[in-house]
């Protein structure tokens, strides 16, 4: 997901907007309503909810008789009253209302789910180390994190997750109809425990299982190595666009500038699912001229907001290529698209994920959250990546059966003329 921060001269609404890399489909009721204040009180781990059946004055024309009929029927007839938790039922109704729009990026997040979203941006958690999302309506692996248990188990970007099993949690479930936060909560768990994923790989009709032991995952957002025969090519890999990315990028740029012999840079955003939009603007700006537009957002009324370069590009005189694959999404595509359009840098690898809409996150009562699609974003040339991705200039697929990184090697060869 991509969240963007703006400089002070921009409106507070823009400050709150976010890109959600992950498509979240929430559906329990077909519609719902935020219910007001008097009735059932729930303690323990659920927030208090008070039920009032009167519509607000500005909602008098809405007929909720069917909703209340279903509610009352459940209260009187459902055999296991312990499962009738009003707070959960209200959240389910709200999720259904939001899901009825039919936009998988516009979602309501209950407090526990909203907490997961925040943890994803902090970069520290216990689990197996995969970024997950949806391809169509099927839960899928966007990318395994480097050196994670998932990568060691040879789980690949694009693998469909059709089942999840955790004996310790008493879970054995399919993923049809599951929401992203629900999937994350099931897959994550205490370090040292196991989870089994049932997977389907593209090009195969045979489901296979991987049992993976969870670990504590600490993920840096930027890494730097020097590659090539003379180690005179900077390979700067961006794993995600989060709060610390700009600082870690700055540290890497300083190291590059300490080596005057470094004229060529490989910007690697493979398996980078995105994050803060402003981070992608900051990183792209290091290669561009002041005043150039990195990305623009287009609203339903036709208006546009442009995000321009506002600093001197420290790497603008360097040669560069961008490495991408189908796990490169959102902020990664903004960076790749800007460098492709404005610098004509070559894009090497595979077609990217294709996530081109903008969401605004709002914090609701009791820790809940609401993410609303408010615009789409376009590359400097006006290209909309949504559902299409960015097609590489030089297409190279990494062979998982070899130890060599064929895509990285292609980028090195591009500079060394091999």
C-alpha positions in Angstrom: 0.0 0.0 0.0 1.2 3.4 -0.6 0.7 6.2 1.8 1.7 9.7 0.8 2.9 12.6 2.9 2.9 16.0 1.4 4.9 19.2 2.3 3.0 21.8 4.4 1.7 23.9 1.5 -0.5 21.0 0.4 -4.0 20.4 1.9 -4.5 18.1 4.8 -6.6 15.8 2.7 -3.6 15.1 0.5 -1.6 14.4 3.6 -3.9 11.6 4.5 -4.1 9.8 1.2 -2.6 6.3 0.8 -2.0 3.8 -2.0 -3.1 0.3 -1.0 -1.0 -2.1 -2.9 -3.1 -4.9 -1.7 -6.6 -5.5 -3.0 -8.8 -6.0 0.0 -12.3 -7.5 -0.6 -14.5 -7.3 2.5 -18.0 -8.9 2.4 -20.3 -10.1 5.2 -23.5 -8.2 4.7 -24.6 -6.6 1.4 -25.0 -3.3 3.1 -24.7 -1.7 6.5 -25.0 1.3 8.7 -22.9 2.7 11.5 -25.3 2.1 14.4 -25.8 4.6 17.2 -26.0 4.5 20.9 -28.2 2.4 23.3 -28.6 -1.3 23.8 -26.0 -4.1 23.9 -22.7 -3.6 25.7 -19.8 -5.9 25.1 -16.6 -6.0 27.2 -13.5 -8.2 26.9 -11.7 -7.6 23.6 -14.6 -5.9 21.8 -15.4 -2.2 21.9 -18.7 -1.2 23.5 -21.6 -0.8 21.0 -25.0 0.6 21.8 -27.8 -0.1 19.4 -30.3 2.5 18.5 -32.9 1.8 15.9 -33.8 5.3 15.0 -32.4 6.7 11.8 -30.5 10.0 11.9 -32.6 13.0 10.8 -30.8 13.2 7.5 -31.3 9.5 6.8 -35.0 9.3 7.3 -35.6 8.0 3.8 -33.5 4.9 4.3 -35.4 1.7 5.1 -33.6 -0.6 7.5 -36.5 -2.9 8.3 -34.9 -5.8 6.5 -31.6 -5.3 8.3 -33.4 -5.3 11.7 -35.5 -8.3 10.7 -32.3 -10.3 10.0 -30.7 -9.0 13.2 -33.7 -10.0 15.4 -34.0 -13.4 13.7 -30.4 -14.1 14.5 -30.9 -13.0 18.1 -33.9 -15.2 18.6 -33.2 -18.2 16.5 -29.4 -18.8 16.1 -28.5 -21.7 18.3 -25.1 -20.6 19.6 -25.7 -17.2 21.3 -22.0 -16.9 22.2 -21.3 -16.2 18.6 -23.7 -13.3 18.4 -21.3 -10.5 19.3 -22.9 -7.2 18.5 -19.6 -5.4 17.9 -18.6 -8.0 15.4 -22.0 -7.9 13.8 -21.8 -4.1 13.4 -18.3 -4.3 11.9 -19.5 -7.0 9.5 -22.4 -4.8 8.4 -20.1 -1.9 7.8 -17.7 -4.0 5.9 -20.6 -5.2 3.7 -21.8 -1.7 3.1 -18.3 -0.7 1.9 -17.8 -3.9 -0.1 -21.1 -3.3 -1.9 -19.4 -0.5 -3.9 -17.5 -3.2 -5.7 -14.1 -1.5 -5.3 -11.6 -3.9 -3.7 -9.4 -1.0 -2.6 -12.2 0.8 -0.7 -12.4 -1.0 2.6 -13.4 -0.7 6.2 -10.9 -2.1 8.7 -11.9 -3.2 12.1 -9.4 -2.2 14.9 -7.4 -5.5 14.8 -7.2 -5.3 10.9 -6.2 -1.6 11.0 -3.4 -2.5 13.4 -2.1 -5.0 10.9 -1.9 -2.3 8.2 0.1 -0.1 10.5 2.5 -2.9 11.4 3.1 -3.5 7.7 4.5 0.0 7.4 6.7 -0.4 10.5 8.7 -3.3 9.0 8.9 -5.5 12.2 6.6 -8.5 12.8 6.6 -12.2 13.4 5.5 -14.4 10.5 6.8 -16.0 7.3 7.7 -12.9 5.4 5.4 -12.6 2.4 3.6 -9.7 0.9 0.1 -10.9 -0.1 -2.7 -9.5 -2.2 -5.3 -10.5 -4.7 -5.1 -11.4 -8.4 -8.7 -11.1 -9.5 -10.5 -12.6 -6.5 -7.9 -15.1 -5.5 -5.4 -14.6 -2.7 -1.9 -14.6 -4.0 1.7 -14.0 -3.1 2.9 -10.6 -4.3 6.4 -11.2 -3.2 8.4 -13.1 -0.6 10.7 -10.9 1.5 14.5 -11.5 1.0 16.0 -14.1 3.3 12.6 -14.7 4.8 11.2 -18.1 5.8 8.9 -17.9 2.7 11.7 -17.3 0.3 13.7 -20.1 1.9 10.7 -22.3 1.4 10.8 -21.4 -2.3 7.5 -19.6 -2.3 7.3 -17.4 -5.4 5.7 -14.2 -6.5 2.4 -15.0 -8.2 1.7 -18.2 -6.3 -2.0 -18.5 -5.5 -2.8 -19.3 -1.8 -5.8 -21.6 -1.8 -5.7 -22.9 1.7 -4.2 -22.1 5.2 -3.7 -24.5 8.0 -2.4 -23.9 11.5 -3.0 -26.8 13.9 -1.9 -24.7 16.9 -4.6 -22.1 16.2 -7.1 -24.8 15.2 -7.4 -23.4 11.6 -7.9 -25.4 8.4 -9.5 -23.2 5.9 -9.8 -22.3 2.2 -9.3 -18.7 1.1 -12.4 -18.1 -1.0 -14.0 -14.9 0.3 -11.2 -14.2 2.7 -10.2 -10.5 3.3 -6.6 -9.4 3.3 -6.4 -8.5 7.0 -8.0 -11.9 7.9 -5.4 -13.7 5.8 -2.6 -11.8 7.4 -3.8 -12.5 10.9 -4.1 -16.2 10.1 -0.7 -16.5 8.4 1.2 -14.4 11.0 1.9 -15.8 14.4 4.5 -16.4 17.1 8.0 -17.1 16.0 8.8 -20.8 16.2 5.3 -21.9 15.3 4.3 -23.4 11.9 1.7 -22.6 9.3 0.9 -24.6 6.2 -0.1 -23.0 2.9 -1.8 -24.8 0.1 -0.5 -23.2 -3.1 -1.2 -23.3 -6.8 1.5 -22.1 -9.2 0.8 -20.5 -12.5 1.0 -23.0 -15.4 0.1 -25.9 -13.1 -3.2 -27.4 -12.0 -1.7 -29.3 -9.1 -2.1 -27.9 -5.6 1.0 -28.3 -3.3 1.7 -27.6 0.3 4.5 -25.7 2.1 4.9 -25.9 5.9 6.8 -22.9 7.1 8.2 -22.0 10.5 7.5 -18.4 11.5 10.4 -16.1 12.5 10.8 -12.6 13.7 11.1 -10.5 10.6 13.1 -7.3 10.4 13.1 -5.8 7.0 15.4 -2.9 5.9 13.9 -0.8 3.1 17.1 0.0 1.2 20.2 -2.0 0.6 23.4 -1.1 -1.4 26.0 -3.3 -3.0 28.6 -2.7 -5.6 28.6 -5.2 -8.5 30.2 -5.9 -11.8 33.7 -7.2 -12.6 35.3 -4.1 -11.1 32.5 -3.5 -8.5 32.0 -0.1 -10.1 28.2 -0.4 -10.6 26.0 0.6 -7.6 23.1 -1.9 -7.0 20.6 -0.1 -4.8 17.6 -2.2 -3.9 14.4 -0.7 -2.5 12.4 -3.3 -0.7 9.5 -1.0 0.3 8.5 2.6 0.6 8.0 3.3 4.3 8.8 6.0 6.8 12.5 5.1 7.0 13.0 4.7 3.3 14.1 8.3 2.4 16.7 8.3 5.2 18.0 4.9 4.2 18.1 6.0 0.6 20.0 9.1 1.6 22.6 7.0 3.4 23.0 4.8 0.3 23.4 7.9 -2.0 26.1 9.3 0.2 28.0 6.0 0.0 27.7 6.1 -3.8 28.9 9.8 -4.0 32.0 8.8 -1.9 33.1 6.7 -4.9 33.6 9.1 -7.9 34.3 6.1 -10.1 30.7 5.0 -9.8 28.8 6.3 -12.9 26.2 3.6 -13.3 23.4 2.6 -11.0 21.0 -0.3 -11.0 17.7 0.8 -9.2 16.1 -2.5 -8.1 12.4 -2.4 -7.1 11.7 -6.1 -7.8 9.2 -7.6 -5.3 8.7 -4.1 -3.8 5.0 -3.9 -3.1 5.0 -0.1 -2.6 4.3 2.1 0.4 4.4 5.9 0.9 4.0 7.9 -2.3 6.2 10.7 -1.0 9.1 8.3 -0.7 8.8 7.4 -4.3 8.7 11.1 -5.3 11.8 11.7 -3.1 13.8 8.8 -4.6 12.9 9.7 -8.2 13.8 13.3 -7.6 17.5 12.4 -7.1 17.7 11.6 -10.8 15.6 14.5 -12.1 15.5 18.3 -12.6 13.8 20.7 -10.3 10.2 21.3 -11.5 9.7 18.1 -13.4 6.5 16.2 -12.6 7.2 12.8 -11.0 3.5 11.6 -10.8 0.1 13.2 -11.2 -3.2 12.2 -9.7 -6.5 12.6 -11.5 -9.8 13.0 -9.8 -13.4 12.2 -10.9 -14.1 15.8 -11.7 -11.1 15.9 -14.1 -8.8 18.0 -11.9 -5.2 17.0 -11.4 -2.6 17.3 -8.7 1.0 17.1 -9.7 4.0 16.0 -7.5 7.1 17.8 -8.7 10.8 17.6 -8.0 11.7 20.2 -5.3 15.3 19.3 -4.6 18.6 19.1 -6.5 19.1 15.7 -8.0 22.3 14.2 -6.6 22.3 11.3 -9.1 21.0 13.1 -12.2 24.3 12.8 -14.1 24.6 9.1 -13.5 23.5 6.4 -15.9 20.9 4.1 -14.5 18.5 1.2 -15.3 15.5 0.0 -13.3 14.9 -3.7 -12.4 11.3 -4.7 -12.0 9.2 -7.8 -11.9 5.5 -8.8 -11.3 6.0 -8.1 -7.6 6.8 -4.4 -8.3 3.7 -2.4 -7.5 2.4 1.0 -6.6 5.2 3.3 -5.4 7.7 1.0 -7.3 5.7 1.6 -10.5 5.7 5.4 -9.8 9.5 5.4 -9.5 10.0 3.2 -12.5 7.5 5.1 -14.6 9.0 8.5 -13.8 12.5 7.4 -14.7 11.3 5.7 -17.9 9.4 8.7 -19.1 11.7 11.5 -18.0 15.2 10.0 -18.2 14.5 7.3 -20.8 16.2 4.8 -18.5 15.8 1.2 -19.6 13.4 -1.0 -17.6 14.7 -4.5 -17.3 12.9 -7.6 -16.0 9.2 -8.5 -16.1 5.9 -6.6 -16.5 5.0 -5.0 -13.1 1.9 -5.6 -11.0 -0.3 -2.7 -12.3 -1.7 -0.8 -9.3 -2.8 2.7 -10.3 -5.4 4.1 -7.9 -5.1 6.3 -4.8 -6.8 5.7 -1.5 -7.4 8.1 1.4 -7.1 6.5 4.8 -9.3 7.8 7.7 -9.0 6.8 11.3 -12.4 6.0 12.7 -13.6 5.5 16.3 -12.1 2.8 18.5 -9.0 2.3 16.3 -11.0 1.3 13.1 -10.0 2.6 9.7 -11.6 3.4 6.4 -9.7 3.5 3.1 -11.5 5.2 0.2 -10.4 5.4 -3.5 -10.3 9.0 -4.4 -8.2 9.3 -7.6 -6.0 7.5 -10.0 -2.3 8.2 -10.6 -0.6 8.7 -13.9 3.1 8.6 -15.0 4.6 11.8 -16.4 3.6 10.7 -20.0 0.0 10.2 -18.8 0.1 6.4 -18.7 -2.2 4.6 -16.3 -0.6 1.4 -15.1 -3.8 -0.1 -13.5 -4.3 -3.7 -14.6 -1.5 -3.4 -17.2 1.7 -2.6 -15.4 4.9 -1.2 -16.9 6.3 -3.4 -19.7 10.1 -3.7 -19.6 12.3 -2.5 -22.4 14.4 -5.6 -21.9 12.4 -8.6 -20.8 14.2 -11.1 -18.7 12.7 -13.8 -16.4 14.6 -15.0 -13.4 15.1 -18.8 -13.5 14.3 -20.1 -10.0 16.1 -23.3 -10.7 19.5 -21.6 -10.9 21.5 -19.7 -8.2 22.2 -16.9 -10.7 20.1 -13.7 -10.7 19.6 -13.5 -14.4 17.8 -10.2 -14.2 20.5 -8.5 -12.2 23.2 -10.0 -14.5 21.3 -8.6 -17.5 21.5 -5.1 -15.9 25.3 -5.6 -15.3 25.8 -6.8 -18.8 23.9 -3.7 -20.1 26.5 -1.4 -18.6 29.5 -3.6 -19.2 28.6 -4.2 -22.9 28.7 -8.0 -22.6 
